[in-house]
Amino acid sequence: MDQLLITGGRPLKGAVKVSGAKNATLPAMAATVLTEGRHIIRNVPLLRDVKTMDRLLVHMGMDVRFENSTMIITNRGVRNFEAPYDLVKTMRASILVLGPMIARYGRARVSLPGGCAIGARPVNLHLMGLEKMGARIELNQGYIEARASRLHGADIYFDIPTVTGTENLMMAASLAKGVTRIENAAREPEVVDLAEALNNMGARIYGAGESIINIEGVDELNPLNHTVIPDRIETGTFIVAAAITGGEIEILNARAEHLEAVITKLEETGVACDTSARGLRAYKRSPIQARDLKTMPYPGFPTDMQAQFMALMCLAEGTSVIRETIFENRFMHVAELKRMGADITIEGSIATVKGVKALKGAPVMATDLRASASLVLAGLAAEGETLVDRIYHLDRGYERLDDKLKTLGARIERIKR
């Protein structure tokens, strides 16, 4: 497994382009199951999870080509209706092929998904919705086995908003007979992006981005031709990188409207985020001040930025209280930050962070995708060398992050093992 060796203490300066959003790319790829033809997806990041979805689609009988951030997927008809464990185990988003397969072909066998080990992340809401639409579902030896003739519209209520659940049911409902209504739907920009992609294919989806989404099913869809939105979490990570190193970064291709809660909170701490036609310019306006944080579903502060915010709070003036309300077990980066000198205590889903004068470089181990980003950020600001192990987590969600940081002046090297 590769490692990153970081020598901290250098302000990051310059311009960097944000890649396409992983969490918008994966559902767009899954949507190509809905209809045959030649599909085109642009602004695709080259990531481990994208490669995994690529392999899954090829396993199902599709042809996938990737060049210069553009993916061309040719669907001549799915021939294999199973998403096997050896592919699904590394990526939770593989569950997104379930809805399209049932809607288009009337059957699917999908292994229960994997991904980051940051909580149960149940798929029961996906299954509940599909059953209401007429699917017959059984769990058998770790697999979801589903069959249906043609799905029909239904009224579906989520106890909690679920991004992949909302996306799965939107795709399935696009080919269902009648109208499907999803209440308490996820409102994330990635959900809106998928709805726009599906509507461009001929779907009739109304209300994406709000808590109630209505989908009028159609008989068939056209091939996909879509450009993926920029990654808002990568954007937020670079904003923190500018602040934590005392540098100034112009973040190209960023969309501030997708990050309002993050920008507002970071500005409270002393970070400046100036918008322009090119994107965002981020820098530390004044000494970083501790601020409390509570993660919430969109449009609240995203759980995917919690670890990065915590890294910044480790060096803030004062004490901050961070409440994680979305996933359990999402403080696994705390033990590693403490190895670098951070003063953090945990009680249940609450972390109390007392700012320190400096962090010290140390060997640390990444435990999940966003935790790995927080350790890289801490290493960039720390005195001395930080060695981050198990960075395959980082490669699941950030495209060439180490190369991008190098262009900004970071002293960071990937060690092949």
N, C-alpha and C positions, 0 to 999 in steps of 0.2 A: 504494500500500500504506500502511495506517495505521501510525502510530508512537505510542509512549508517551513522554511527557515526565514525568520523575519528579524531584521535589526531595526529597532524602533528609534524614535526621537527625531524623525525628519518630517517637516511639514509637507503635506501633499499639495501640489499646485499644478494647474493645467486644465485641459479639457478631456472629457471622457464621454463616450457614447453608450447609452443604456441599451441593452439588448431587448429583444421581444420577450414578453412575459411567458414564463414556463406554464403558469396556471391558466393562460389563455390558449397556448399552443396545444396542450394535451387534449382538451375537449374539442378543439377544432379538428385535430387528427381523428378523434373518435367519430366525429360527425360525418367523415367520409364513408363510414359503413352504411349510412342511410340511403345512399343511391349510387348506382354505377356511373362510371365515367372518369374523366381526367380532372382531378382536383388540384388547385394551386393554393398554397399557403405561403405568404411572404413574412419577412422579419422573424424567421424561426431561429431561436437560439440553439446552438449545438451543445446539448447537455446530456448527461447520463440518462435522465428520465425520458428525454425525447428519443434517444437511441433505443431505449427499452420499448417505448410505444411503437417505434419504427419496426422493431423485431416482432412485436405482437401482431401488427397489421400484416407483415410479410407471412407470418405463421398462418394467418387466416386466409391467405391466398392473394393478397394485394401486392402491387409493385410500388416501391417507394424509392424515389431519387431525391438527393439533396445536394444543392450547389449554391454557394454565395447567399446563404440565408433564405433561400427559396426551396420549398419542398413540393415535389410533384408526386401525387399519389394516384395511381391508376387502379380503379376498382372494376374488375370484370365479373364480379360476383363472388361473395364469400364462399369458400369451399370447406373451411374448417371452423366449426362453431364453438371451439373450446379455447379459453384463455388459460393456459396451463400454469401450474404453481411455479415452475422454474422461471417464468417471466414475471408473473404477478407479484411474487414474494418481495421484490425489491421496490415496488412502486404502487402506492395506493390508488393513484389515478387510473390504473388499468381497469377499475370497476366501471369506468365511463363507457366501455364498449357494450356493457350489459343492456342498457336501454335501447341503443340503436340496433343491436342484433335482434332483440325480441320484436321491436317495431317493424323492422324490414324483413326478417326471415322467420319470425315466429318461434325461434328457439335460441338458447344460449347455455353454455356451461362455463362458468367463470370461477376460478379459484378465489377464495376469500383473500383480500388484498393485504399487501405489506406496506413498506415505506418507513418513514421515521418512527422510532419507538417512543412517541411522546403522548401516549394515552390510548384509550380503547378505540376512539374514532369509529364508532359502530356504523355499519351499513344498513341497519334495520330500517331507517327512514326511506332509503332507496327502495327496499323490497316492499315496504308497506304501500308506497305510492304505486309501484308497478302492479301489485296485487289488486289495488282498487281499480286499476285500468284493465283488469281482466287476465293478467298473467297468472299462471299456476307455478308456484315456486316451492322448491324443496332444497334443504341443505343436506348434502350427502358427502361424507368423508372429506370435509373441507372445501367442497365446491357448492356454488349456487347453481342449481339446475332449474331452468325456466322454460316454459312453453306458453304459447298463445296462438289463437287463430288470427284475429286482428284486434289490437288494443282499442279500447273505447275511452272516450273522455270521462273524467271524474273530478270531483271536488276533493282536493288533497290539502291537509293542514299539517305543517311541520311543527312539532313541539319546540324545536330549536332550529334556527336557520342553518342550513347545510349547503355549502357551495357545490360540492360534487353531486349531492342529492338533487338540488335544483337543476343543475345542468343535465343530469341523467334523465330526469323526468321531462324537461323541456324538449330534449331530442326525441324521446319516445313519443311524447304527445304530438310532435309535429306530423307524425304519420298515423296517429290514432283517428278513429271515427268520432266526430263530435268535438265538443269543447272541454278542455281541461283547465281547471282553476287551481293554482298553487297559492296557498295563503301562508304567510310568514316565510316567504321565499328569501333566499340570500340576495343581497343587493350589491355585491361586489362588482367592480368594473369588469372583471373577467366574465361574470355572468352576462352583463350587458353586451360585451364583445361577442360572446357566443350567440346571443339572441340576434345581433346584427348579422352575423355570419349566416345563421339559419334563415333569417328573413331574406337575405340575398339569394339563398338557394330556393326560395319560394314558400318558405314557412310563413305562418301568420301568428306571430308572437307579439303580445301587447303588454306593456307595463314593466318590462325588464328594468331593473334598477329601483323598483318600488317593492313594497312588501307583498303585493298581490300581482301575480302574472296570469294572464289568460292566453291560452293557445288554442287556435282553431285548427284541427287536423286537416291535412290535405292528402290527396291520393298518391302524389309522387313529388320528388324534389329534383332540382337541377344540381349539377356538380358545383362544388365549392370554389370560390375565387375570393380570397380574403387576405388582408394584411393584419397581423396580430398587433395588439396594443403594446406599448413599452412596459417594461417590468417596473411596477411601482415599488416593490420591495428592494430591488437593486438600486433604484433611485434613492430611497431612504437610507440604504446602507452607505452610499457615497456621501450623502449629506452628513451623516455621523462621522465618516472618515475625515471629511474636511474639518469638522469641529474638534474631534478628539486629537488631531495632530496639529491644530492651530494653522491649518493651511487654507487654501481657497480653490475650489473646484467648480468648473463650469460643467454641468451635467446636461449633455446634449440629448435631445429626443425625449426629455422628461415631460410628464404631464402633471402639473401642480394640482389640477382639479381632482386627480385620483389619490392625492396624498394630503388632503386638507387637515385631517386630524393629526397626522404625523408632523406636518410643518408647523401647525399651531403649537403643539406641545414642545417641539424643539426650539421654536422662537421664544417660548417662555423661559427656556434654560439659558438663553443668550446666543443662540445660533441665528444667523441671518440667512434667509432664503429669498433671493431676488429673482423674479420671473422675467423672462424675455422671450422673444420669438424663437430663439434657439433652444430654450429649455429653462434651466435653473442655475443660479450661481449661489453656492453655499460657502459660508465662512463663519468663523467665531467672532461675533460682534463684541462680546464682553466675556469676562470670566464665567465659566459654566456654573450655573446655580442648580442645586438639587430641586427636583419637582416630582410630585407623586404621579403615579400612572395606574390606569385600570384598562386592561385590554377588553375590547368589546367587538361584536360583529360590526361590519361596515354599515354606516360611515364612521364608526368609532375607531379607536386606535387599534391597529391590527396585531394579533398575536405574533405574526411573522416578523414584527419589528421589535418585539419585547426584549429579546436578548441583546440586540444592538443598542437599544436605549439603555439597558442596564450597564453595558460596557462604558458608555459615556458617563453615567451616574457614578461609576466607581471613582472618577476623577473630578466630580463636581464639588462645589462648596456647600456643605450641609448634608442633610439626611433625606433620602427619598424612600417612599413606600410604593412597591410595585405589586399590584394585584393581578394575577392571571386567572381569567374567568372562562377561557375557551377550552383549553386542554389541561389535563392533569400531567404531571411529570415533565413540565416544560421549564424546569429550573435546573436541568442537568448540567448546564454550563457553569453554574455557581461554584461548584467544587474546583473547577479548573481556573476560574477567575481568582479564587482565593489563593491558589498556588502562586499567583502573580502578585499577591499582596492586597487584594481587594478585601474590604471589610463588609461582609454580607451575612445576614442571618435569615433563615427560612422558618416559617411557621405555617404549615399547610400550603395554601395557595398564595401566601403573602411573603414577599422578600423585602427586607429592610436593608438599604444600602447606605453606608456611611462613607462619604467621599474621603479619599486619601490624597496625599500630596503627589505620589507617583506610584506607578506599577513597575514591577521588576520582571524582566524576561525569565521564562521558565519553560520546561517541557510540559506540554498540555495535550489533551486528547479530545478531539471533536466527538460529540455524541449524537448529533443530528444536524440537519442542514443549517438552521439559523443559529444554533449554538456555535457552529464552526465559524460563521461570520463574526460573531461577537468576539471570539478568541483572536481572529485575525485583526480586528479593530483594536483590541487591547494590546496586541503585539506591536502594532504600528505606533502606539503611543508610549509603550513601555521603555524603560532603560535596559539596554543590553539586548540579548538574543532570545527569541521565543521560537520554539520548535513545535509546530502544530501537527499532530499525528492524525491518521484516519481522515484525510481530507477528501476522500471519495464522497463524503456527505456534502462537502462544498460544491463538488463538481456536479451534483445532482441538480443544483438550482442556480449556479452562477456560471456564466460563460466566460472562461479565461479571466477570472477575477485577478489572479496573480499578475498576468500580463498587463491588464488595465492599470493595476496599481503601480506597476513599474513605470508606465508612461507618465505617471503623476509624480515620480521621484521616489517611490518606496524602495527600500532595500529588502527585496523578497525573492527567494529562490525556491524553486520546486526541486525536491530531492526524490529521484526515482528509486523505488525499492523493488 
